[in-house]
Amino acid sequence: MKMLEDDTTLAMARNSNAETALHVLARRPLEFGGRSTLGMCSRLMNSFLYRHASIFNLVHETGSIKDIIVTYTDDENNNILHLAAKLAPQNQLNLVSGAALQMQRELVWFEEVKKIVQPVSIDMKNKDGKTPRELFTSEHEGLLCKGESWMKNTANSCMLVATIITTVVFSAAFSIPGGIADNTGAPKFLKDTAFLIFAISDGVALFSSSTSMLMFLYILTSRYAENDFLKSLPLKLMVGLASLFISMTSMMIAFSTAFYLSCHYGLRFVSDFIFIFAFVPVVLFVFLQYQLLCDMFLSTYYSSLIFQPRKHMIQ
């Protein structure tokens, strides 16, 4: 037992049957009582502070030890939800990029631990008279401000681009490529497939850039409550970035087809050249924003999967 207390890695090690030493303790808890059990509980509680998801899953799997851990309190009357409410060490925060995603990961940890504690532990006060939620708020005040600043700066920059695209494609809708026929008042290239592509892409660019602007406006005017970082703000930012990408791509298609309709006679090679290089900004946008979108998507929809037990609990 002393070895397990001193070496958390050893306590987590699994044999060929995917069992750990804690699984054995869970089946025969009475054989390992006394101070050793309390020491082990203290060690395991620290894993909640240091955000060791594998140990969290281990505790979740071992039913008997879980029953002890969720009711255990330390010298300052902190339960495991209090420890989950404390700010994680910097090396754990740095596992995800950006203050907003770090705040989101902290909220996920708190909510997952909250699911396994008893209802009385949720409103339990420690020696400082703070409930777990109050402790979470005070501990994460600085990270919340950094997350708000990061979100606003990102939304401001993206909204500027979305506004420019909206202005350009709105003007393009009234600047018909090739002009209008004098006798009918209809566009000269109305029956040309390229004109249809221009009209559709310009409309898509306008609607998607407007959607992007609305998403970024929501982010800028949000109240920035703690729980907003869990799903609401990341989702709005993802929709905003995706809409911005669609609008930029559609604008480049509209520009290329408009140039083709206006200059393809005698300048075919020039229009082909322009069409190819028109997508350089789109490729750059994907290259620069792809990692952010992936991190945000995985953090929002898959971060809770690290808390899923790998097998049924041992009773």
JOVENDA-V515672 format. One record per residue. N is the residue number from 1. RES is the residue in three letters. PHI is phi in radians with two decimals (* if undefined). PSI is psi in radians with two decimals (NA if undefined). Layout:
{{N	RES	PHI	PSI} {N	RES	PHI	PSI}}
This chain:
{{1	MET	*	-0.69} {2	LYS	-1.07	-0.67} {3	MET	-1.10	-0.68} {4	LEU	-1.21	-0.60} {5	GLU	-1.15	-0.67} {6	ASP	-1.44	-0.39} {7	ASP	-2.28	1.70} {8	THR	-1.14	-0.57} {9	THR	-1.09	-0.70} {10	LEU	-1.11	-0.67} {11	ALA	-1.13	-0.47} {12	MET	-1.57	-0.27} {13	ALA	-1.07	2.42} {14	ARG	-1.95	2.55} {15	ASN	-1.57	-2.95} {16	SER	-1.13	-0.34} {17	ASN	-1.65	0.20} {18	ALA	1.12	0.49} {19	GLU	-1.84	2.64} {20	THR	-2.00	3.05} {21	ALA	-1.07	-0.54} {22	LEU	-1.22	-0.53} {23	HIS	-1.11	-0.69} {24	VAL	-1.12	-0.75} {25	LEU	-1.09	-0.63} {26	ALA	-1.14	-0.60} {27	ARG	-1.34	-0.52} {28	ARG	-2.31	1.06} {29	PRO	-1.13	-0.49} {30	LEU	-1.22	-0.37} {31	GLU	-1.42	-0.15} {32	PHE	-2.31	0.97} {33	GLY	-1.58	-2.84} {34	GLY	1.30	-2.67} {35	ARG	-1.12	-0.53} {36	SER	-1.06	-0.72} {37	THR	-1.13	-0.72} {38	LEU	-1.13	-0.68} {39	GLY	-1.12	-0.73} {40	MET	-1.10	-0.71} {41	CYS	-1.07	-0.74} {42	SER	-1.08	-0.74} {43	ARG	-1.13	-0.76} {44	LEU	-1.18	-0.60} {45	MET	-1.11	-0.61} {46	ASN	-1.11	-0.46} {47	SER	-1.14	-0.47} {48	PHE	-1.26	-0.61} {49	LEU	-1.21	-0.68} {50	TYR	-1.61	0.16} {51	ARG	1.04	0.83} {52	HIS	-1.56	1.69} {53	ALA	-1.12	-0.58} {54	SER	-1.13	-0.66} {55	ILE	-1.26	-0.62} {56	PHE	-1.02	-0.80} {57	ASN	-1.12	-0.63} {58	LEU	-1.12	-0.78} {59	VAL	-1.10	-0.66} {60	HIS	-1.17	-0.55} {61	GLU	-1.31	-0.65} {62	THR	-1.59	1.70} {63	GLY	-0.97	-0.81} {64	SER	-1.15	-0.78} {65	ILE	-1.20	-0.60} {66	LYS	-1.03	-0.72} {67	ASP	-1.08	-0.55} {68	ILE	-1.36	-0.79} {69	ILE	-1.08	-0.76} {70	VAL	-1.19	-0.28} {71	THR	-1.87	-0.06} {72	TYR	-1.38	2.49} {73	THR	-2.25	2.60} {74	ASP	-1.56	-2.94} {75	ASP	-1.14	-0.39} {76	GLU	-1.73	0.26} {77	ASN	1.11	0.52} {78	ASN	-1.56	2.27} {79	ASN	-1.62	-3.09} {80	ILE	-1.16	-0.43} {81	LEU	-1.26	-0.58} {82	HIS	-1.08	-0.74} {83	LEU	-1.18	-0.65} {84	ALA	-1.19	-0.40} {85	ALA	-1.39	-0.30} {86	LYS	-1.32	2.65} {87	LEU	-1.15	2.29} {88	ALA	-1.17	2.70} {89	PRO	-1.01	2.67} {90	GLN	-1.04	-0.63} {91	ASN	-1.15	-0.50} {92	GLN	-1.36	-0.64} {93	LEU	-1.12	-0.62} {94	ASN	-1.25	-0.08} {95	LEU	-1.17	-0.39} {96	VAL	-2.11	2.59} {97	SER	-1.61	2.46} {98	GLY	1.55	2.39} {99	ALA	-1.10	-0.58} {100	ALA	-1.16	-0.75} {101	LEU	-1.25	-0.54} {102	GLN	-1.15	-0.72} {103	MET	-1.12	-0.69} {104	GLN	-1.09	-0.76} {105	ARG	-1.12	-0.66} {106	GLU	-1.13	-0.69} {107	LEU	-1.16	-0.69} {108	VAL	-1.08	-0.77} {109	TRP	-1.03	-0.84} {110	PHE	-1.07	-0.78} {111	GLU	-1.20	-0.62} {112	GLU	-1.19	-0.74} {113	VAL	-1.17	-0.62} {114	LYS	-1.05	-0.52} {115	LYS	-1.20	-0.47} {116	ILE	-1.75	-0.21} {117	VAL	-1.46	2.84} {118	GLN	-1.31	2.64} {119	PRO	-0.94	-0.61} {120	VAL	-1.16	-0.46} {121	SER	-1.29	-0.39} {122	ILE	-1.15	-0.65} {123	ASP	-1.84	0.20} {124	MET	-1.22	2.43} {125	LYS	-1.81	2.49} {126	ASN	-1.53	-2.94} {127	LYS	-1.14	-0.42} {128	ASP	-1.49	0.05} {129	GLY	1.32	0.43} {130	LYS	-1.94	2.37} {131	THR	-1.35	2.88} {132	PRO	-0.96	-0.70} {133	ARG	-1.18	-0.71} {134	GLU	-1.13	-0.67} {135	LEU	-1.16	-0.70} {136	PHE	-1.06	-0.77} {137	THR	-1.10	-0.79} {138	SER	-1.21	-0.65} {139	GLU	-1.25	-0.53} {140	HIS	-1.85	0.27} {141	GLU	-1.06	-0.79} {142	GLY	-1.15	-0.75} {143	LEU	-1.14	-0.61} {144	LEU	-1.10	-0.76} {145	CYS	-1.13	-0.72} {146	LYS	-1.14	-0.69} {147	GLY	-1.12	-0.71} {148	GLU	-1.09	-0.79} {149	SER	-1.10	-0.72} {150	TRP	-1.11	-0.76} {151	MET	-1.11	-0.79} {152	LYS	-1.17	-0.72} {153	ASN	-1.11	-0.74} {154	THR	-1.13	-0.78} {155	ALA	-1.13	-0.68} {156	ASN	-1.07	-0.83} {157	SER	-1.11	-0.79} {158	CYS	-1.22	-0.59} {159	MET	-1.18	-0.59} {160	LEU	-1.08	-0.78} {161	VAL	-1.13	-0.75} {162	ALA	-1.10	-0.65} {163	THR	-1.15	-0.73} {164	ILE	-1.10	-0.77} {165	ILE	-1.10	-0.75} {166	THR	-1.04	-0.76} {167	THR	-1.10	-0.76} {168	VAL	-1.16	-0.86} {169	VAL	-1.26	-0.49} {170	PHE	-1.16	-0.73} {171	SER	-1.17	-0.65} {172	ALA	-1.14	-0.48} {173	ALA	-1.12	-0.43} {174	PHE	-1.86	0.13} {175	SER	-2.00	1.47} {176	ILE	-1.20	2.16} {177	PRO	-1.07	2.27} {178	GLY	1.51	-0.19} {179	GLY	1.45	-3.00} {180	ILE	-2.05	2.44} {181	ALA	-1.19	2.34} {182	ASP	-1.17	-0.64} {183	ASN	-1.39	-0.49} {184	THR	-1.97	-0.42} {185	GLY	1.39	0.08} {186	ALA	-1.66	2.71} {187	PRO	-1.01	2.46} {188	LYS	-1.12	-0.59} {189	PHE	-1.80	0.53} {190	LEU	-1.01	-0.64} {191	LYS	-1.59	0.03} {192	ASP	-1.44	2.39} {193	THR	-1.05	-0.64} {194	ALA	-1.08	-0.61} {195	PHE	-1.19	-0.66} {196	LEU	-1.10	-0.73} {197	ILE	-1.09	-0.73} {198	PHE	-1.05	-0.83} {199	ALA	-1.11	-0.77} {200	ILE	-1.16	-0.82} {201	SER	-1.15	-0.63} {202	ASP	-1.17	-0.71} {203	GLY	-1.14	-0.75} {204	VAL	-1.08	-0.73} {205	ALA	-1.08	-0.71} {206	LEU	-1.15	-0.82} {207	PHE	-1.20	-0.72} {208	SER	-1.24	-0.65} {209	SER	-1.19	-0.61} {210	SER	-1.15	-0.72} {211	THR	-1.07	-0.75} {212	SER	-1.05	-0.76} {213	MET	-1.06	-0.73} {214	LEU	-1.13	-0.70} {215	MET	-1.12	-0.78} {216	PHE	-1.22	-0.57} {217	LEU	-1.14	-0.69} {218	TYR	-1.06	-0.75} {219	ILE	-1.09	-0.73} {220	LEU	-1.18	-0.53} {221	THR	-1.79	0.14} {222	SER	-1.17	2.71} {223	ARG	-1.40	-0.24} {224	TYR	0.99	0.85} {225	ALA	-1.30	2.83} {226	GLU	-0.98	-0.84} {227	ASN	-1.21	-0.26} {228	ASP	-1.12	-0.48} {229	PHE	-1.35	-0.21} {230	LEU	-1.27	-0.87} {231	LYS	-2.39	-0.77} {232	SER	-1.01	-1.02} {233	LEU	-1.14	-0.82} {234	PRO	-1.04	-0.68} {235	LEU	-1.12	-0.77} {236	LYS	-1.10	-0.69} {237	LEU	-1.18	-0.69} {238	MET	-1.12	-0.77} {239	VAL	-1.11	-0.72} {240	GLY	-1.08	-0.79} {241	LEU	-1.18	-0.71} {242	ALA	-1.12	-0.74} {243	SER	-1.14	-0.65} {244	LEU	-1.13	-0.69} {245	PHE	-1.12	-0.76} {246	ILE	-1.11	-0.74} {247	SER	-1.16	-0.68} {248	MET	-1.16	-0.75} {249	THR	-1.11	-0.78} {250	SER	-1.14	-0.67} {251	MET	-1.11	-0.71} {252	MET	-1.15	-0.65} {253	ILE	-1.15	-0.76} {254	ALA	-1.09	-0.74} {255	PHE	-1.11	-0.77} {256	SER	-1.13	-0.75} {257	THR	-1.21	-0.63} {258	ALA	-1.13	-0.72} {259	PHE	-1.15	-0.67} {260	TYR	-1.11	-0.79} {261	LEU	-1.12	-0.58} {262	SER	-1.48	-0.53} {263	CYS	-2.23	0.17} {264	HIS	-1.26	-0.38} {265	TYR	-1.33	1.96} {266	GLY	1.45	-0.21} {267	LEU	-2.24	0.69} {268	ARG	-1.06	-0.74} {269	PHE	-1.17	-0.55} {270	VAL	-1.21	-0.75} {271	SER	-1.14	-0.64} {272	ASP	-1.14	-0.73} {273	PHE	-1.08	-0.79} {274	ILE	-1.12	-0.71} {275	PHE	-1.06	-0.70} {276	ILE	-1.19	-0.84} {277	PHE	-1.36	-0.21} {278	ALA	-1.15	-0.38} {279	PHE	-1.64	0.05} {280	VAL	-1.06	-0.80} {281	PRO	-1.06	-0.61} {282	VAL	-1.14	-0.78} {283	VAL	-1.11	-0.72} {284	LEU	-1.11	-0.70} {285	PHE	-1.07	-0.78} {286	VAL	-1.09	-0.77} {287	PHE	-1.08	-0.69} {288	LEU	-1.43	-0.54} {289	GLN	-1.87	-0.12} {290	TYR	-1.06	-0.80} {291	GLN	-1.11	-0.70} {292	LEU	-1.09	-0.79} {293	LEU	-1.11	-0.74} {294	CYS	-1.12	-0.81} {295	ASP	-1.05	-0.73} {296	MET	-1.22	-0.70} {297	PHE	-1.15	-0.82} {298	LEU	-1.14	-0.70} {299	SER	-1.19	-0.57} {300	THR	-1.41	-0.71} {301	TYR	-1.92	-0.21} {302	TYR	-2.20	-0.09} {303	SER	-1.13	-0.54} {304	SER	-1.23	-0.27} {305	LEU	-1.20	-0.40} {306	ILE	-1.23	-0.19} {307	PHE	-1.75	0.14} {308	GLN	-1.46	2.17} {309	PRO	-1.06	2.57} {310	ARG	-1.48	-0.23} {311	LYS	-2.69	3.00} {312	HIS	-1.17	2.65} {313	MET	-1.16	2.55} {314	ILE	-1.60	2.14} {315	GLN	-1.56	NA}}
